[in-house]
């Protein structure tokens, strides 16, 4: 098996670990739909241009896009509803009721649902070692997240019970997105698949934004958009490339496990930057995750 798939799945976690902290700041001024729409606009444009580079010219680029079947377009569009379009908004809403650590801990259970989805919908035969490794990764993630510096939710939007439901729904949708990426990611060149995904995200985010946040800005101000271009190019473009290639060119359990490590990767980064002091509980969580990864990949 090529190591590029697992490597790229891991790199998608690394990119998100760095980019997510920036999005939390933008969320103070913009709705989750406006943030996701802006991400998709920039990334979609870059992936569209990449089709012509990888296709060897204008004709090759359009041929690559034209080779997509209606079935693939529908599945890729659904994957964006399960991530940029709706799930990410559910997650942000859940943080307003539970706080970021608790919401992220619940939502981070999605590798388990992804593995189970592979067994039930694709007939994947998972070894006991892989299942145990996935469980360790999820448990370690939860330990790391719940022992983060406490941040209380600012202005509850829902009850705590509703927040729990929203976080669990997020985990199920993220699992569906991972399952779709794993199933169809190897069939289509990454630039073509992500062009469709980002175009679908623009439409979905605009429609849902008008439905759920009609009074909020639909897009960024020109100044904030320009200032955030580097972030969108880095996280939405590069991160999405790593994610689709990684999930499409790895076994399902390996790909989804390595792509969910952002909360753990962010901890040593914070320690090195001096923004957080090392703690025993988070160290134990990281060791647990590493043990799980060894079981899954090994």
C-alpha positions as CSV (number, residue, x, y, z in Angstrom):
1,X,0.0,0.0,0.0
2,X,1.3,3.5,-0.8
3,X,2.1,5.6,2.2
4,X,1.0,8.8,0.4
5,X,-2.6,8.2,1.4
6,X,-2.0,7.8,5.1
7,X,0.5,10.7,5.0
8,X,-1.9,13.1,3.4
9,X,-4.7,12.1,5.8
10,X,-2.4,13.0,8.6
11,X,-1.4,16.2,6.9
12,X,-5.1,17.2,6.7
13,X,-5.2,17.0,10.5
14,X,-2.1,19.2,10.8
15,X,-3.6,21.8,8.5
16,X,-6.9,21.9,10.3
17,X,-5.1,22.1,13.7
18,X,-3.4,25.3,12.6
19,X,-6.4,26.8,10.6
20,X,-9.2,26.1,13.1
21,X,-8.0,28.6,15.7
22,X,-8.2,31.3,13.1
23,X,-11.8,30.4,12.2
24,X,-12.8,30.6,15.9
25,X,-11.9,34.3,15.8
26,X,-13.8,35.0,12.6
27,X,-16.9,33.3,14.1
28,X,-17.2,36.3,16.4
29,X,-18.1,38.5,13.4
30,X,-19.6,36.2,10.9
31,X,-22.1,33.3,10.7
32,X,-20.7,29.8,10.2
33,X,-22.4,29.8,6.7
34,X,-20.6,33.0,5.7
35,X,-17.2,31.5,6.8
36,X,-17.8,28.2,5.0
37,X,-19.0,30.0,1.8
38,X,-15.9,32.1,1.7
39,X,-13.7,29.1,2.3
40,X,-15.5,27.3,-0.6
41,X,-15.3,30.2,-3.0
42,X,-11.5,30.5,-2.7
43,X,-10.8,26.8,-2.6
44,X,-13.2,26.1,-5.4
45,X,-11.6,28.6,-7.7
46,X,-8.1,27.2,-7.0
47,X,-9.3,23.6,-7.6
48,X,-11.0,24.6,-10.9
49,X,-7.7,26.2,-12.1
50,X,-5.8,23.1,-10.9
51,X,-8.0,20.9,-13.2
52,X,-6.4,22.6,-16.2
53,X,-2.9,22.4,-14.8
54,X,-3.3,18.7,-14.0
55,X,-5.2,18.0,-17.2
56,X,-2.4,19.6,-19.3
57,X,-4.4,22.5,-20.7
58,X,-7.9,23.8,-21.2
59,X,-9.2,20.8,-23.1
60,X,-7.7,18.3,-20.6
61,X,-9.2,20.3,-17.7
62,X,-12.7,20.3,-19.2
63,X,-12.4,16.6,-20.1
64,X,-11.5,15.8,-16.5
65,X,-14.5,17.7,-15.2
66,X,-16.8,16.2,-17.9
67,X,-15.8,12.7,-17.0
68,X,-17.7,13.1,-13.7
69,X,-20.9,11.1,-13.5
70,X,-24.1,12.4,-12.1
71,X,-23.9,9.8,-9.3
72,X,-20.5,11.1,-8.3
73,X,-21.7,14.7,-8.4
74,X,-24.6,13.9,-6.1
75,X,-22.4,12.0,-3.6
76,X,-19.8,14.8,-3.6
77,X,-22.5,17.4,-3.1
78,X,-23.9,15.4,-0.2
79,X,-20.4,15.2,1.4
80,X,-20.3,19.0,1.5
81,X,-23.7,19.1,3.1
82,X,-22.2,16.8,5.7
83,X,-19.3,19.1,6.3
84,X,-19.1,22.7,5.2
85,X,-22.8,23.0,4.4
86,X,-24.6,22.0,7.6
87,X,-22.5,19.9,10.0
88,X,-20.0,22.7,10.7
89,X,-22.8,25.0,11.5
90,X,-24.3,22.4,13.9
91,X,-21.0,22.1,15.6
92,X,-20.6,25.9,16.1
93,X,-24.1,26.0,17.5
94,X,-23.4,23.2,19.9
95,X,-20.3,25.1,21.2
96,X,-22.6,27.9,22.2
97,X,-24.5,25.6,24.5
98,X,-21.7,23.2,25.7
99,X,-18.5,25.1,25.2
100,X,-15.9,24.1,22.7
101,X,-14.2,21.3,24.6
102,X,-17.4,19.4,25.4
103,X,-18.9,19.9,22.0
104,X,-15.6,18.8,20.2
105,X,-15.3,15.8,22.5
106,X,-18.7,14.5,21.4
107,X,-18.3,15.4,17.8
108,X,-14.9,13.7,17.7
109,X,-16.5,10.3,18.1
110,X,-17.1,10.3,14.3
111,X,-14.3,7.8,13.5
112,X,-16.3,5.1,15.3
113,X,-19.4,5.9,13.2
114,X,-17.3,6.0,10.0
115,X,-15.8,2.5,10.7
116,X,-19.2,1.1,11.5
117,X,-20.6,2.7,8.4
118,X,-17.9,1.0,6.4
119,X,-18.9,-2.4,7.9
120,X,-22.6,-2.0,7.3
121,X,-22.7,-0.1,4.0
122,X,-19.6,-1.4,2.2
123,X,-19.0,-4.7,3.9
124,X,-15.6,-3.8,5.2
125,X,-14.0,-6.5,7.3
126,X,-12.3,-4.7,10.2
127,X,-9.7,-6.5,12.3
128,X,-10.0,-6.4,16.1
129,X,-6.6,-4.6,16.2
130,X,-8.1,-1.8,14.0
131,X,-11.2,-1.5,16.1
132,X,-9.2,-1.3,19.3
133,X,-6.9,1.3,17.8
134,X,-9.8,3.5,16.7
135,X,-11.3,3.3,20.2
136,X,-8.0,4.3,21.7
137,X,-7.7,7.3,19.3
138,X,-11.3,8.5,20.1
139,X,-10.7,8.0,23.9
140,X,-7.4,9.9,23.7
141,X,-8.9,12.7,21.7
142,X,-11.7,13.1,24.3
143,X,-9.2,13.2,27.2
144,X,-7.1,15.8,25.4
145,X,-10.2,17.9,24.5
146,X,-11.9,17.8,27.9
147,X,-8.7,18.8,29.7
148,X,-8.2,21.9,27.6
149,X,-8.2,25.3,29.3
150,X,-11.8,26.0,30.2
151,X,-13.7,28.3,28.0
152,X,-17.4,28.9,28.9
153,X,-19.9,29.3,26.0
154,X,-20.6,32.9,25.3
155,X,-24.4,33.3,25.3
156,X,-26.3,30.0,25.2
157,X,-28.4,29.5,22.1
158,X,-29.9,26.2,23.3
159,X,-30.3,24.0,26.3
160,X,-27.4,21.6,27.2
161,X,-29.5,18.7,26.0
162,X,-30.0,20.3,22.7
163,X,-26.2,21.1,22.5
164,X,-25.5,17.4,23.1
165,X,-27.9,16.4,20.3
166,X,-26.3,18.9,17.9
167,X,-22.8,17.7,18.7
168,X,-23.8,14.0,18.1
169,X,-25.6,14.9,14.9
170,X,-22.3,16.7,13.8
171,X,-20.4,13.5,14.5
172,X,-22.8,11.4,12.3
173,X,-22.6,13.9,9.5
174,X,-18.8,14.1,9.7
175,X,-18.7,10.3,9.6
176,X,-20.9,10.4,6.4
177,X,-18.5,12.9,4.8
178,X,-15.5,10.7,5.6
179,X,-17.2,7.6,4.3
180,X,-18.1,9.3,1.0
181,X,-14.6,10.7,0.6
182,X,-13.1,7.2,1.2
183,X,-15.6,5.5,-1.2
184,X,-15.3,7.9,-4.1
185,X,-12.0,9.7,-3.5
186,X,-9.9,7.3,-5.6
187,X,-12.4,7.3,-8.5
188,X,-11.9,10.9,-9.5
189,X,-8.9,13.2,-9.6
190,X,-8.8,15.4,-6.5
191,X,-9.0,18.7,-8.4
192,X,-12.2,17.6,-10.2
193,X,-13.9,16.1,-7.1
194,X,-13.1,19.1,-5.0
195,X,-14.2,21.6,-7.7
196,X,-17.6,19.9,-7.5
197,X,-17.6,19.8,-3.7
198,X,-16.7,23.4,-3.3
199,X,-19.3,24.6,-5.9
200,X,-21.9,22.6,-4.0
201,X,-20.7,24.1,-0.7
202,X,-21.2,27.7,-2.1
203,X,-24.8,26.9,-3.1
204,X,-25.6,25.0,0.1
205,X,-24.0,27.6,2.5
206,X,-25.8,30.5,0.7
207,X,-29.2,28.9,0.9
208,X,-28.9,27.7,4.5
209,X,-27.4,31.0,5.5
210,X,-30.5,32.8,4.2
211,X,-32.8,30.3,5.9
212,X,-31.1,30.1,9.4
213,X,-29.3,33.5,9.6
214,X,-31.3,35.9,7.3
215,X,-30.0,39.0,9.2
216,X,-26.4,38.0,9.1
217,X,-23.9,38.9,6.4
218,X,-23.9,36.3,3.6
219,X,-20.3,37.0,2.7
220,X,-17.2,38.6,4.2
221,X,-16.5,42.3,3.9
222,X,-14.0,43.0,1.2
223,X,-11.3,43.9,3.8
224,X,-11.8,40.7,5.9
225,X,-12.0,38.6,2.7
226,X,-8.6,39.9,1.4
227,X,-7.0,39.5,4.9
228,X,-8.2,35.9,5.1
229,X,-7.2,34.8,1.6
230,X,-4.1,33.1,2.8
231,X,-6.1,31.2,5.4
232,X,-8.6,30.0,2.9
233,X,-5.9,29.0,0.4
234,X,-4.0,27.2,3.2
235,X,-6.8,25.4,5.0
236,X,-9.7,25.1,2.6
237,X,-7.6,24.4,-0.5
238,X,-4.6,22.6,0.8
239,X,-6.4,20.9,3.7
240,X,-9.2,19.7,1.3
241,X,-6.6,18.3,-1.1
242,X,-4.9,16.3,1.6
243,X,-8.3,15.1,3.0
244,X,-9.7,13.8,-0.3
245,X,-6.5,12.2,-1.4
246,X,-5.8,10.8,2.0
247,X,-9.2,9.2,2.5
248,X,-9.4,8.0,-1.1
249,X,-6.0,6.3,-1.1
250,X,-6.1,4.7,2.4
251,X,-8.1,2.0,4.0
252,X,-11.2,3.6,5.6
253,X,-10.1,3.1,9.2
254,X,-6.6,4.3,8.6
255,X,-7.6,7.4,6.7
256,X,-10.4,8.5,9.0
257,X,-8.2,7.9,12.1
258,X,-5.3,9.9,10.8
259,X,-7.5,12.7,9.6
260,X,-9.1,13.3,13.0
261,X,-6.0,14.1,15.0
262,X,-6.2,17.9,14.9
263,X,-7.1,18.4,18.6
264,X,-4.1,16.3,19.6
265,X,-1.7,17.9,17.2
266,X,-2.7,21.4,18.4
267,X,-1.5,20.6,22.0
268,X,2.2,20.2,21.4
269,X,2.1,23.2,19.0
270,X,0.6,25.3,21.9
271,X,3.2,24.0,24.3
272,X,6.0,25.0,21.9
273,X,4.5,28.4,21.3
274,X,4.1,29.0,25.0
275,X,0.4,29.6,24.8
276,X,-0.4,26.6,27.0
277,X,1.4,24.9,29.8
278,X,2.0,21.1,29.6
279,X,-0.4,19.0,31.7
280,X,-0.4,15.4,32.9
281,X,-3.9,14.6,31.7
282,X,-3.4,15.9,28.2
283,X,0.0,14.1,28.0
284,X,-1.8,10.8,28.9
285,X,-4.4,11.6,26.2
286,X,-1.7,12.1,23.6
287,X,0.1,8.9,24.5
288,X,-3.3,7.1,24.2
289,X,-3.8,8.5,20.8
290,X,-0.3,7.5,19.6
291,X,-0.9,4.0,20.9
292,X,-4.2,3.8,18.9
293,X,-2.5,5.1,15.8
294,X,0.2,2.5,16.1
295,X,-2.5,-0.2,16.3
296,X,-4.5,1.1,13.4
297,X,-1.6,1.8,11.0
298,X,0.6,-1.2,12.1
